[in-house]
Amino acid sequence: MPCFNEASRLDLQAFRDFAAREPAVDFVLVNDGSTDATLARLRELERADPTRFAVLDLPRNAGKAEAVRAGLCAAFKSTAEYVGYWDADLATPLDEIPRFAAVLTRRTTVEIVFGARVQLLGRTVRRSTARHYLGRIFATAVSQVLGLPIYDTQCGAKLMRRTPELAALFEEPFCVKWTFDVEILARLIRARRGSALAPALEAVYELPLESWQDVAGSKVRALDFFVAFFEIARIWSRYGGRAA
């Protein structure tokens, strides 16, 4: 779980309550060189239950992509069955984690579960209109570039199997700042091209969230959506090719 200057938004009680309900879930909390009290707040969780909460402190701000990568690299070294990453503001509630795990348990061919913010009747998905439509345009562009009919790459909730093949996707730093989720898919496609492994189209599953909402204080700006298109071009240049 990447954290940069999240002191005012960290809901420590939500983490404690969830940990009490779900004893099988542990957390690697990555402090990405925060300049506020984020590290102190994360240490509170770690001191209270060091078997469930581990703090990884990056001395300098490296950006969300690198914070996620560092946390995943640590998680892949554990004995967990599944690993993943989650936004610290809990825009996606922690109670969604068991639903993600259930998909991996039930669908043995699926290797990565992406959360999808789909505004369906009976779901509580609250997203600003502007961000929703910018997200749809961006997802359409990504689908065309990767050759995958994906609905939502940028939701900050992902869970995957702890396998050597997936761990290898995170060995090198990402080449982009904001759209590393797309780069993960590009790496997955490249790694499986010409191999006996299941293609990305079969290995990735999108799970519509039961609940998601914009949380005040997000560091994502409208301008970042436009920067993201330049990053997609960089990803295409580096990895090339579409999913088979």
C-alpha positions in Angstrom: 0.0 0.0 0.0 1.8 3.2 -1.2 1.6 6.2 1.1 2.8 9.7 0.3 1.7 12.5 2.7 -1.4 10.6 3.7 -1.4 11.5 7.4 -4.7 13.4 7.2 -6.4 10.7 5.1 -5.2 7.5 6.8 -8.1 5.8 8.6 -6.2 3.7 11.1 -9.3 2.3 12.7 -10.5 1.0 9.3 -7.3 -1.0 9.0 -7.6 -2.3 12.6 -11.2 -3.3 12.2 -10.5 -5.1 8.9 -7.5 -6.9 10.3 -9.7 -8.2 13.1 -12.3 -9.5 10.6 -9.8 -10.9 8.1 -6.9 -12.6 9.9 -5.5 -14.0 6.6 -4.7 -10.6 5.2 -1.4 -8.8 6.1 -0.2 -5.4 4.9 3.1 -3.9 3.6 2.7 -0.2 4.2 5.1 1.8 2.0 6.0 5.3 3.2 7.1 7.1 0.0 9.4 9.7 1.5 6.5 11.6 3.1 7.2 15.0 4.6 4.2 15.0 7.0 3.2 12.6 9.8 2.5 9.6 7.5 5.4 7.5 8.7 4.5 8.1 12.4 0.9 7.0 11.7 2.0 3.9 9.8 4.4 3.0 12.7 1.3 3.1 15.0 -0.2 0.2 13.1 3.1 -1.7 13.0 3.8 -1.3 16.7 0.3 -2.4 17.6 0.4 -5.6 15.5 3.8 -6.2 13.8 2.7 -9.6 12.6 0.0 -8.0 10.4 1.5 -4.6 9.5 5.0 -4.1 8.2 6.3 -0.6 7.3 8.7 -0.2 4.4 10.2 3.3 4.6 11.6 4.8 1.4 13.9 7.7 2.5 13.1 9.9 -0.5 9.9 10.3 -2.5 10.2 8.0 -5.5 6.6 8.3 -6.8 3.7 6.0 -6.6 4.9 3.6 -9.3 8.2 2.9 -7.5 6.4 2.7 -4.1 4.0 0.1 -5.5 6.9 -1.8 -7.1 8.9 -1.8 -3.8 5.9 -3.0 -1.8 5.1 -5.8 -4.3 8.7 -6.9 -4.4 8.6 -7.3 -0.6 5.3 -9.1 -0.8 6.5 -11.5 -3.4 9.2 -12.6 -1.0 6.6 -13.6 1.6 4.7 -16.9 1.9 1.3 -15.3 0.9 -0.8 -17.0 -1.6 -1.9 -13.7 -3.2 -0.3 -10.3 -3.3 -1.5 -7.0 -4.6 -1.8 -3.2 -4.0 -4.5 -0.9 -2.7 -4.8 2.9 -2.5 -4.2 4.2 1.0 -7.2 6.5 1.0 -9.4 3.4 0.8 -11.5 4.8 -2.1 -11.9 1.1 -2.7 -12.9 -0.3 0.8 -10.7 -3.0 2.3 -13.8 -5.3 2.5 -13.4 -5.7 -1.3 -10.2 -7.7 -0.8 -11.9 -11.0 0.0 -14.0 -10.6 -3.1 -10.8 -10.3 -5.2 -9.3 -13.3 -3.5 -12.5 -15.3 -4.1 -12.1 -14.7 -7.9 -8.5 -16.2 -7.8 -9.7 -19.1 -5.7 -12.7 -19.9 -7.9 -11.1 -19.2 -11.3 -7.9 -21.1 -11.4 -6.8 -19.8 -14.8 -7.0 -16.2 -13.7 -3.7 -14.7 -12.4 -4.5 -11.0 -11.9 -7.7 -9.3 -10.8 -8.2 -5.7 -11.6 -10.9 -3.7 -9.8 -13.2 -1.9 -12.2 -15.2 1.2 -11.3 -18.4 0.5 -13.1 -21.5 2.5 -12.2 -24.1 -0.2 -12.1 -27.5 -0.2 -10.3 -27.1 -1.7 -6.9 -23.5 -0.6 -6.6 -22.1 2.4 -4.8 -19.6 3.9 -7.2 -19.3 7.7 -6.8 -16.9 9.3 -9.3 -16.9 12.9 -10.6 -18.4 13.2 -14.1 -15.2 14.7 -15.6 -13.0 12.0 -14.2 -15.4 9.3 -15.3 -15.5 10.4 -19.0 -11.7 11.2 -19.1 -11.2 7.6 -17.7 -13.5 6.2 -20.4 -11.5 7.9 -23.2 -8.2 6.8 -21.6 -9.4 3.2 -21.2 -10.5 3.1 -24.9 -7.1 4.3 -26.0 -5.4 1.6 -23.8 -7.6 -1.1 -25.2 -6.6 -0.1 -28.7 -2.9 0.0 -27.9 -2.7 -3.3 -25.9 -5.4 -5.2 -27.9 -7.2 -6.0 -24.6 -10.9 -5.0 -24.1 -10.1 -3.6 -20.6 -12.6 -1.2 -18.9 -10.5 0.4 -16.1 -6.8 0.2 -15.8 -6.3 2.9 -13.2 -8.4 1.7 -10.3 -5.9 1.4 -7.4 -7.0 -2.1 -6.4 -5.3 -5.1 -7.8 -4.7 -8.7 -6.6 -2.6 -11.4 -8.2 -1.1 -14.8 -7.5 2.3 -15.0 -6.0 4.2 -16.8 -8.8 7.7 -16.4 -10.1 6.3 -15.4 -13.5 4.4 -12.5 -12.0 7.2 -11.5 -9.7 9.4 -11.1 -12.7 7.2 -8.4 -14.0 8.3 -6.1 -11.2 12.0 -6.7 -11.2 12.8 -3.6 -13.2 11.6 0.0 -12.4 8.7 1.2 -14.5 9.4 3.6 -17.4 6.3 5.7 -16.6 5.1 7.7 -13.6 1.3 7.5 -13.7 0.3 4.7 -15.9 2.3 1.9 -14.5 -0.8 -0.3 -14.3 -0.8 -0.2 -18.1 2.9 -1.0 -18.1 2.2 -4.1 -16.0 -0.2 -5.3 -18.7 2.3 -4.5 -21.4 5.0 -6.5 -19.5 2.5 -9.4 -19.1 1.7 -9.4 -22.8 5.4 -9.3 -23.8 6.4 -12.1 -21.3 3.8 -14.4 -22.6 4.3 -13.8 -26.3 5.4 -17.1 -27.8 5.3 -18.9 -24.5 3.2 -21.8 -23.1 1.7 -19.5 -20.5 -1.9 -18.4 -20.7 -2.2 -15.2 -22.7 -3.1 -11.9 -21.0 -6.7 -12.1 -22.3 -7.2 -15.2 -20.2 -4.9 -14.3 -17.2 -6.5 -11.0 -16.3 -10.0 -10.6 -14.8 -11.9 -7.3 -14.2 -14.1 -7.3 -11.1 -16.8 -4.6 -10.9 -16.5 -3.0 -7.4 -19.4 -3.0 -5.0 -18.2 0.3 -3.6 -15.8 3.1 -4.6 -15.8 6.9 -4.1 -13.5 9.8 -4.8 -11.7 10.8 -1.6 -10.9 14.5 -1.0 -7.2 15.2 -1.3 -6.3 13.0 -4.3 -3.0 13.9 -5.8 -4.3 13.1 -9.3 -4.9 16.3 -11.3 -7.0 16.6 -14.5 -3.7 17.5 -16.3 -2.3 14.1 -15.4 -4.9 12.4 -17.7 -3.3 14.2 -20.6 0.2 13.4 -19.5 -0.9 9.7 -19.3 -1.5 9.7 -23.1 2.2 10.5 -23.6 3.1 7.8 -21.2 1.1 5.3 -23.2 3.1 6.2 -26.3 6.3 5.5 -24.3 4.9 2.1 -23.2 4.1 1.3 -26.8 7.6 2.3 -27.9 9.3 0.1 -25.3 7.1 -3.0 -25.3 5.3 -2.9 -28.7 2.8 -5.5 -29.9 -0.7 -6.3 -28.9 -2.2 -9.2 -27.0 -2.6 -12.3 -29.0 
